[in-house]
Amino acid sequence: MHQSSNCELGACTLILPGSLHQLSKHMMRLVFALGFLCFGVLQHSARAETFQFNHEHVLGTSLQLTVDVPDQITARKIERAALSEIDRLNSVLSSYDAASEFSKWQRAKNPTQVSCDLAAVLRRAEHWRMATAGAFDVRAISGASVSTSSEQAPYRVSTTNETTRLDSASISLDAIAKGYILDSVSEKVCKQFDTLSGFTINIGGDIRTCGDAPLTVGVTDPFAASENDPSLVQFLVEGNAGVATSGGYRRGHLNAGERQSHIIDPRSGQSVSEVASVTVIAPNATDADASATAVSVLGASDGIKLIEGLDGYHCLVVLNDGQVLASSNWPSTESDVLVAMQSDEEKPGLIVDFKLNRPRGGRYRRPYVAVWLEDEDGYPVKTALLWLQTDQPGPRWHRDLTRWYRNDRMRKVVEKKNMIGTISGATRGPGEYQARFDGTDNEGNKLSDGKYTLCLEVAREHGTYQIIREPVVLDGKPIAAKELKSNVEMSAVKFRYVPVSDAE
C-alpha cells in the first residue's frame, strides 16, 4: 500500500502519491478552473465591432440598426431577432393592417380581451392623456375634435387585459406604438445576446439605445430637411434612453395653399400651428414618442414646463418662426441652441429629390446609393449621399457602385467622414429622400460657375445596377424643378436650383 498525505499551502492543495482516482479528480478540477479562467479572459478581451444594417419600408418608413458585438455572425442574428420582433408587434399594433389585433379590436363589441402588448400601449396612452389634460389623445384624428369628451377616457383596461370602449370615436396609436415597438425590440435583443455591448435602433427618426457606450445623436433642422444637411444640434445619449422627434415638416398637407401639420390638437380638431418640431429625450422610446406629440400640441411654454416636471426628460422645441427653445436640462451647450434660423425660404443649393422603389414583398435592404456632382472633366467634386450596407466595421466602398467607386481620390476624401449618422427627425414617407448640394466642394471650397453633371447611382445587392446622369449648368440663375427619367430602382427623381441671392 501507498501512504498519502495532503499539505495545504495557502489556497492550494499539494497532492502526494496516493489514489490515482483522487489525483484524476483533482487534476480535472484544476483543468476546469484554468479553462474557465482562460474563457473569461478571452471573453473580456474580445473587442466589440460596430455593424450597421439599413432597411426600407419598415413600419412605413426606414430602419437603421447599429450593433456592437465581437463578430458578424452575432450581428446578423441580432438583425434577424430585431426584424422578427418588429413584425410580431406590427401584427398587433398596426393601424393600417385590417388584420392586426388593434384593427380587429376597434371593430369588436364590448368587452374584449386583448394581448399584453396591446393592453400595455392602451394603458400608457391613457396615462399621457391624463398627464397632459387631453393634449395627447389617441382619438386625435384630422378634422375630428374630441373637446366635448376629452375628460372622459376612450376606453377602460382591466388588470386582466379586458377592455371596454367608452365611446365610438376612431382611435389611432400612431403617436405611441412605434416607441413601444422600439422599446420591445431593444429589451429583447439586449437580454438575449450577452456579448452585445451597444445597440441602437432608429425607425423613421425615433430612436432607442442601450449599452454603455455614449451615442451622438443629431436633430434634423425642420427648415433644411435634406439627408445631408447639417444637424440643428447634436447631443450625447448614454445608457438606456429613447429619443423621438415630432413635426409636420415631412408629413404635412396643403390646405387652401397653406401647409399644415398632420399633428392634431385633440381639444380643437385643428392642426398645430406654433411648433415646427419637438425632440424629446426620455427614459424609454414609448414615453419619448408620446410626449413629443404632447409638447407639439401644448406649445413651447406649456410643453417645456411639462417636460421639466418629469424626471429624466429633456426637450428641444423649434417654432415655426425659427426660434429654438430648450428645456433647462437639455444636454447641450447654450451656444448650440436658442438661436434663430431662416424659416421662411428654402435653403439655397441644388436640391435633389428621389424615391427608392419597393421590390415585391414587404421590407427590403436599402440598396447602395451614391449621389454626387462631377465637373466637366468627369472628376467628382462633391458627394452628397453615400449609403452602403456595411457587413464589417468602418467604411467599405462596394464595387457595385462602379462609377463612383472607380475614383480613388474621391474615396480618400469621403473615407474621412461619417456619411451616415444617427439622426432624430420627423417620420418620412417610405423610400422618400432628398439631398442638397450647398455650393461647396468636398473640401469646403466654393464651386465656381460652370457645367456639371448630376449623378445618381444605385446598386442592389444581388439585384440590378442603375445610374442617372444629368447635365446641369450652375451660373447663379434659378432652375425650376425638372423631373428625370425613372428606372427600376429610382422614381420621382427631380432636381431644382435655388441660388443664394434668391434664398436670402
BASEVEX-886387 format. One line per field, with one value per residue (C-alpha): residue in one letter; z, x, y; residue number from 1. Coordinates in pm, whole numbers. Layout:
// residues N
r <- [A	...]
pz <- [Z	...]
px <- [X	...]
py <- [Y	...]
k <- [NUM	...]
//
This chain:
// residues 504
r <- [M	H	Q	S	S	N	C	E	L	G	A	C	T	L	I	L	P	G	S	L	H	Q	L	S	K	H	M	M	R	L	V	F	A	L	G	F	L	C	F	G	V	L	Q	H	S	A	R	A	E	T	F	Q	F	N	H	E	H	V	L	G	T	S	L	Q	L	T	V	D	V	P	D	Q	I	T	A	R	K	I	E	R	A	A	L	S	E	I	D	R	L	N	S	V	L	S	S	Y	D	A	A	S	E	F	S	K	W	Q	R	A	K	N	P	T	Q	V	S	C	D	L	A	A	V	L	R	R	A	E	H	W	R	M	A	T	A	G	A	F	D	V	R	A	I	S	G	A	S	V	S	T	S	S	E	Q	A	P	Y	R	V	S	T	T	N	E	T	T	R	L	D	S	A	S	I	S	L	D	A	I	A	K	G	Y	I	L	D	S	V	S	E	K	V	C	K	Q	F	D	T	L	S	G	F	T	I	N	I	G	G	D	I	R	T	C	G	D	A	P	L	T	V	G	V	T	D	P	F	A	A	S	E	N	D	P	S	L	V	Q	F	L	V	E	G	N	A	G	V	A	T	S	G	G	Y	R	R	G	H	L	N	A	G	E	R	Q	S	H	I	I	D	P	R	S	G	Q	S	V	S	E	V	A	S	V	T	V	I	A	P	N	A	T	D	A	D	A	S	A	T	A	V	S	V	L	G	A	S	D	G	I	K	L	I	E	G	L	D	G	Y	H	C	L	V	V	L	N	D	G	Q	V	L	A	S	S	N	W	P	S	T	E	S	D	V	L	V	A	M	Q	S	D	E	E	K	P	G	L	I	V	D	F	K	L	N	R	P	R	G	G	R	Y	R	R	P	Y	V	A	V	W	L	E	D	E	D	G	Y	P	V	K	T	A	L	L	W	L	Q	T	D	Q	P	G	P	R	W	H	R	D	L	T	R	W	Y	R	N	D	R	M	R	K	V	V	E	K	K	N	M	I	G	T	I	S	G	A	T	R	G	P	G	E	Y	Q	A	R	F	D	G	T	D	N	E	G	N	K	L	S	D	G	K	Y	T	L	C	L	E	V	A	R	E	H	G	T	Y	Q	I	I	R	E	P	V	V	L	D	G	K	P	I	A	A	K	E	L	K	S	N	V	E	M	S	A	V	K	F	R	Y	V	P	V	S	D	A	E]
pz <- [0	-53	208	118	294	200	267	236	107	118	-106	-296	-209	-275	-376	-280	-446	-348	-514	-892	-879	-627	-841	-1150	-972	-852	-1193	-1362	-1118	-1190	-1568	-1544	-1331	-1568	-1869	-1712	-1633	-1988	-2129	-1914	-2029	-2392	-2343	-2191	-2438	-2743	-2879	-2998	-3355	-3491	-3756	-3924	-4113	-4311	-4435	-4616	-4578	-4211	-4036	-4339	-4316	-4288	-4030	-3908	-3672	-3512	-3301	-3114	-3094	-3142	-3471	-3782	-3717	-3391	-3559	-3822	-3553	-3376	-3702	-3758	-3399	-3423	-3753	-3617	-3312	-3531	-3748	-3444	-3286	-3615	-3641	-3300	-3316	-3682	-3771	-4141	-4140	-4118	-3984	-3692	-3339	-3290	-3604	-3502	-3153	-3295	-3478	-3190	-2946	-2573	-2370	-2548	-2418	-2562	-2559	-2306	-2573	-2685	-2325	-2232	-2515	-2437	-2070	-2147	-2397	-2131	-1886	-2124	-2191	-1820	-1765	-2040	-1966	-2307	-2519	-2603	-2707	-2930	-3070	-3226	-3596	-3853	-3851	-3558	-3233	-2912	-2694	-2584	-2438	-2363	-1990	-2049	-2123	-2462	-2306	-1988	-1945	-1654	-1468	-1669	-2001	-2066	-2247	-2271	-2522	-2362	-2684	-3056	-3171	-3403	-3242	-3377	-3191	-3436	-3177	-2931	-3093	-3273	-2947	-2779	-3063	-3028	-2655	-2702	-2969	-2760	-2446	-2632	-2804	-2504	-2286	-2548	-2655	-2368	-2594	-2708	-2568	-2759	-2953	-3133	-3334	-3536	-3712	-3907	-3672	-3342	-3152	-2872	-2742	-2477	-2370	-2204	-2494	-2541	-2869	-3059	-3196	-3430	-3455	-3802	-3888	-3991	-4235	-4406	-4403	-4671	-4569	-4584	-4429	-4103	-3787	-3599	-3286	-3161	-2815	-2630	-2512	-2253	-2132	-2196	-2347	-2602	-2844	-3056	-3287	-3375	-3655	-3960	-4196	-4376	-4341	-4352	-4614	-4814	-4722	-4939	-5043	-4685	-4549	-4233	-3987	-3962	-3583	-3449	-3131	-2990	-2800	-3120	-3402	-3583	-3696	-3460	-3583	-3338	-3336	-3630	-3445	-3096	-2989	-2655	-2470	-2222	-2023	-2295	-2651	-2570	-2349	-2576	-2866	-2677	-2501	-2822	-2969	-2648	-2648	-3015	-2914	-2589	-2749	-2629	-2294	-2155	-2329	-2178	-1839	-1871	-1961	-1685	-1432	-1538	-1410	-1684	-1964	-2187	-2491	-2777	-2947	-3285	-3352	-3694	-3674	-3646	-3272	-3098	-2732	-2495	-2151	-1882	-1858	-2231	-2275	-2492	-2457	-2475	-2782	-2973	-2924	-2857	-3194	-3467	-3804	-4154	-4184	-4448	-4755	-4885	-4820	-5126	-5338	-5586	-5433	-5548	-5457	-5525	-5417	-5380	-5549	-5348	-5474	-5443	-5087	-4767	-4628	-4808	-4753	-4868	-5186	-5223	-5322	-5427	-5527	-5643	-5883	-6150	-6320	-6696	-6674	-6506	-6169	-5876	-5687	-5429	-5279	-5119	-5025	-4992	-4848	-4826	-4643	-4421	-4314	-4136	-3928	-4090	-4446	-4709	-5053	-5254	-5607	-5741	-5743	-6039	-6148	-5801	-5682	-5966	-5842	-5568	-5486	-5412	-5173	-4978	-4926	-4816	-4606	-4350	-4298	-4145	-4425	-4223	-3874	-3612	-3671	-3496	-3723	-3818	-3990	-4367	-4627	-4727	-4952	-4995	-4969	-5050	-5096	-5121	-5272	-5084	-5345	-5199	-5298	-5079	-4916	-4835	-5112	-5318	-5651	-5949	-6204	-6491	-6636	-6409	-6421	-6154	-6089	-5904	-5884	-5729	-5694	-5519	-5353	-5579	-5789	-6059	-6124	-6237	-6296	-6386	-6527	-6600	-6724	-6502	-6556	-6235	-6317	-6038	-6213	-6060	-6217	-6194	-6083	-6353	-6342	-6462	-6614	-6362	-6356	-6173	-5862	-5850	-5928	-5872	-5939	-5979	-5907	-5876	-5807	-5561	-5588	-5272	-5375	-5415	-5072	-4877]
px <- [0	97	60	-72	-95	-220	-38	-229	-21	-249	-544	-360	-360	-45	-128	130	128	-183	-506	-499	-870	-815	-536	-753	-1036	-812	-649	-989	-1088	-766	-808	-1169	-1070	-792	-1019	-1289	-1031	-897	-1251	-1326	-1009	-1093	-1447	-1336	-1055	-1280	-1334	-1677	-1707	-1982	-2216	-2492	-2798	-3041	-3385	-3668	-4047	-4032	-4345	-4394	-4051	-3678	-3491	-3133	-2983	-2641	-2498	-2168	-2070	-1748	-1844	-2058	-2249	-2387	-2466	-2673	-2858	-2944	-3066	-3298	-3423	-3499	-3686	-3883	-3995	-4094	-4308	-4471	-4563	-4676	-4931	-5057	-5046	-5076	-5342	-5302	-5338	-5704	-5596	-5394	-5515	-5563	-5777	-5990	-6024	-6164	-6431	-6513	-6801	-6751	-6593	-6283	-5984	-5657	-5292	-5041	-4876	-5195	-5307	-4973	-4993	-5355	-5270	-4971	-5171	-5433	-5158	-5043	-5398	-5445	-5093	-5144	-5508	-5610	-5330	-5236	-5534	-5549	-5878	-5695	-5765	-5760	-6077	-6231	-6242	-6276	-6304	-6658	-6549	-6181	-6238	-6375	-6142	-6191	-6171	-6109	-5848	-5881	-5599	-5675	-5646	-6018	-6107	-6429	-6478	-6642	-6723	-6740	-6463	-6196	-5858	-5501	-5196	-4950	-4818	-4711	-4698	-4367	-4198	-4335	-4200	-3857	-3854	-3965	-3703	-3428	-3520	-3547	-3208	-3024	-3148	-3095	-2737	-2490	-2198	-2390	-2220	-2420	-2746	-2930	-3249	-3377	-3713	-3805	-3618	-3739	-3453	-3398	-3049	-2900	-2545	-2254	-2102	-2230	-2409	-2401	-2746	-2827	-3158	-3292	-3334	-3702	-3631	-3346	-3456	-3226	-3043	-2700	-2789	-2607	-2792	-2958	-2778	-2603	-2609	-2486	-2712	-2570	-2714	-3077	-3278	-3542	-3537	-3832	-3893	-4241	-4311	-4524	-4250	-4238	-4591	-4799	-5062	-5174	-5500	-5603	-5240	-5112	-4902	-5047	-4909	-5051	-5038	-5383	-5477	-5743	-5902	-5989	-5951	-5717	-5356	-5094	-4954	-4692	-4441	-4234	-4067	-4016	-3740	-3773	-3518	-3684	-3602	-3771	-3897	-4266	-4275	-4045	-4285	-4599	-4452	-4304	-4655	-4795	-4541	-4619	-4983	-4918	-4673	-4333	-4423	-4658	-4470	-4133	-4299	-4441	-4102	-3914	-4153	-4064	-3756	-3510	-3686	-3539	-3680	-3584	-3860	-3833	-4105	-4246	-4096	-3748	-3686	-3521	-3600	-3478	-3564	-3323	-3162	-3112	-2775	-2604	-2422	-2617	-2421	-2556	-2922	-3151	-3066	-3292	-3293	-3405	-3751	-3944	-3742	-3594	-3224	-3015	-2839	-2902	-3182	-3239	-3547	-3583	-3774	-3629	-3867	-4010	-3945	-4214	-4300	-4256	-3942	-3611	-3248	-3170	-2960	-2620	-2676	-2438	-2541	-2266	-2159	-1890	-1715	-1657	-1356	-1561	-1398	-1644	-1620	-1893	-2058	-2392	-2503	-2322	-2517	-2365	-2464	-2163	-2118	-1797	-1699	-1563	-1614	-1641	-1693	-1880	-1752	-2105	-2121	-1888	-1866	-1839	-1601	-1352	-1220	-970	-918	-1287	-1291	-996	-1182	-1506	-1350	-1255	-1622	-1914	-2170	-2442	-2514	-2782	-3041	-3371	-3628	-3993	-4102	-4061	-4257	-4127	-3823	-3852	-3528	-3375	-3013	-2878	-2558	-2474	-2242	-1916	-1684	-1569	-1304	-1547	-1436	-1694	-1779	-1722	-1995	-1990	-2111	-2155	-2314	-2554	-2508	-2737	-2607	-2793	-2684	-2893	-2718	-2784	-3002	-2981	-2746	-2878	-2726	-2879	-2653	-2796	-2607	-2654	-2536	-2476	-2441	-2627	-2965	-3251	-3351	-3715	-3799	-3709	-3813	-3568	-3639	-3717	-3573	-3643	-3459	-3550	-3860	-3989	-3635	-3623	-3393	-3409	-3158	-3209	-2931	-2806	-2945	-3296	-3289	-3163]
py <- [0	357	627	967	1299	1645	1971	2295	2586	2885	2811	2533	2163	1960	1604	1336	991	805	712	761	830	1107	1252	1239	1418	1699	1734	1763	2033	2221	2191	2305	2603	2704	2657	2872	3140	3138	3151	3452	3628	3559	3681	4008	4061	4017	4363	4467	4587	4811	4671	4869	4745	4960	4856	5034	5001	4909	5039	5262	5427	5345	5137	5172	4913	4963	4680	4650	4283	4081	3914	3940	3616	3754	4085	3904	3709	4034	4184	3887	3895	4267	4230	3935	4134	4429	4201	4043	4375	4525	4243	4355	4736	4838	5095	5019	4640	4541	4201	4340	4283	4657	4690	4392	4539	4863	4662	4428	4457	4520	4377	4244	4051	4182	4079	4208	4425	4598	4642	4799	5053	5140	5193	5414	5620	5681	5780	6053	6175	6232	6374	6636	6724	6592	6739	6381	6172	5864	5998	6297	6242	6521	6727	6541	6738	6540	6851	6767	6434	6489	6449	6101	5813	5648	5300	5108	4831	4588	4418	4103	4294	4304	4625	4821	5102	5406	5592	5522	5759	5621	5565	5582	5455	5615	5860	5591	5245	5296	5393	5081	4866	5026	4952	4593	4524	4681	4490	4160	4172	4316	4028	3758	3843	3866	3971	4280	4592	4852	4862	5141	5110	5406	5376	5687	5919	5770	5608	5361	5285	5061	4982	5154	5349	5706	5775	6104	6192	6478	6663	6741	7107	7118	7401	7214	6854	6709	6394	6560	6895	6969	6874	7155	7037	6724	6570	6262	5982	5743	5414	5323	5606	5692	5986	6098	6393	6508	6756	6818	6933	6595	6464	6777	6861	7162	7334	7628	7667	7669	7385	7235	6985	6633	6670	6747	6929	6694	6980	7169	6917	7159	7122	7261	7592	7720	7437	7311	7023	6883	6644	6467	6254	6020	5705	5498	5537	5485	5792	5992	5924	6024	6327	6470	6475	6625	6909	6981	7031	7219	7464	7579	7736	7470	7190	7275	7319	6967	6816	6998	6847	6490	6309	6212	6406	6679	6859	7088	7290	7462	7716	7796	8146	7994	8026	7731	7675	7407	7277	7391	7048	6991	6808	7066	7396	7719	7828	7527	7613	7908	8060	8195	8021	8105	7960	8149	8044	7723	7671	7758	7499	7220	7013	6656	6450	6079	5772	5422	5182	4898	4545	4285	4194	4390	4547	4523	4609	4957	4942	5106	5469	5746	6099	6334	6611	6580	6870	6899	6667	6393	6447	6405	6733	6676	6368	6448	6096	5766	5473	5128	4813	4752	4391	4488	4790	5100	5225	4952	5104	4847	4797	4763	5144	5125	5489	5636	5363	5399	5731	5656	6022	6062	5767	5902	6230	6070	5792	6056	6145	5961	5981	5804	5934	5870	6139	6206	6365	6357	6036	6043	5850	5506	5536	5915	6113	6448	6553	6909	7043	7363	7517	7387	7103	6813	7032	7313	7548	7738	7574	7800	7864	7622	7294	6993	6650	6534	6159	5920	5563	5269	4907	4645	4353	4052	4282	4547	4836	5177	5519	5855	6128	6473	6784	7088	7445	7638	8007	8183	8155	7956	7625	7524	7173	6923	6558	6295	5957	5684	5333	5009	5130	5501	5703	6055	6182	6558	6849	7226	7500	7785	8049	8212	8550	8405	8246	8546]
k <- [1	2	3	4	5	6	7	8	9	10	11	12	13	14	15	16	17	18	19	20	21	22	23	24	25	26	27	28	29	30	31	32	33	34	35	36	37	38	39	40	41	42	43	44	45	46	47	48	49	50	51	52	53	54	55	56	57	58	59	60	61	62	63	64	65	66	67	68	69	70	71	72	73	74	75	76	77	78	79	80	81	82	83	84	85	86	87	88	89	90	91	92	93	94	95	96	97	98	99	100	101	102	103	104	105	106	107	108	109	110	111	112	113	114	115	116	117	118	119	120	121	122	123	124	125	126	127	128	129	130	131	132	133	134	135	136	137	138	139	140	141	142	143	144	145	146	147	148	149	150	151	152	153	154	155	156	157	158	159	160	161	162	163	164	165	166	167	168	169	170	171	172	173	174	175	176	177	178	179	180	181	182	183	184	185	186	187	188	189	190	191	192	193	194	195	196	197	198	199	200	201	202	203	204	205	206	207	208	209	210	211	212	213	214	215	216	217	218	219	220	221	222	223	224	225	226	227	228	229	230	231	232	233	234	235	236	237	238	239	240	241	242	243	244	245	246	247	248	249	250	251	252	253	254	255	256	257	258	259	260	261	262	263	264	265	266	267	268	269	270	271	272	273	274	275	276	277	278	279	280	281	282	283	284	285	286	287	288	289	290	291	292	293	294	295	296	297	298	299	300	301	302	303	304	305	306	307	308	309	310	311	312	313	314	315	316	317	318	319	320	321	322	323	324	325	326	327	328	329	330	331	332	333	334	335	336	337	338	339	340	341	342	343	344	345	346	347	348	349	350	351	352	353	354	355	356	357	358	359	360	361	362	363	364	365	366	367	368	369	370	371	372	373	374	375	376	377	378	379	380	381	382	383	384	385	386	387	388	389	390	391	392	393	394	395	396	397	398	399	400	401	402	403	404	405	406	407	408	409	410	411	412	413	414	415	416	417	418	419	420	421	422	423	424	425	426	427	428	429	430	431	432	433	434	435	436	437	438	439	440	441	442	443	444	445	446	447	448	449	450	451	452	453	454	455	456	457	458	459	460	461	462	463	464	465	466	467	468	469	470	471	472	473	474	475	476	477	478	479	480	481	482	483	484	485	486	487	488	489	490	491	492	493	494	495	496	497	498	499	500	501	502	503	504]
//
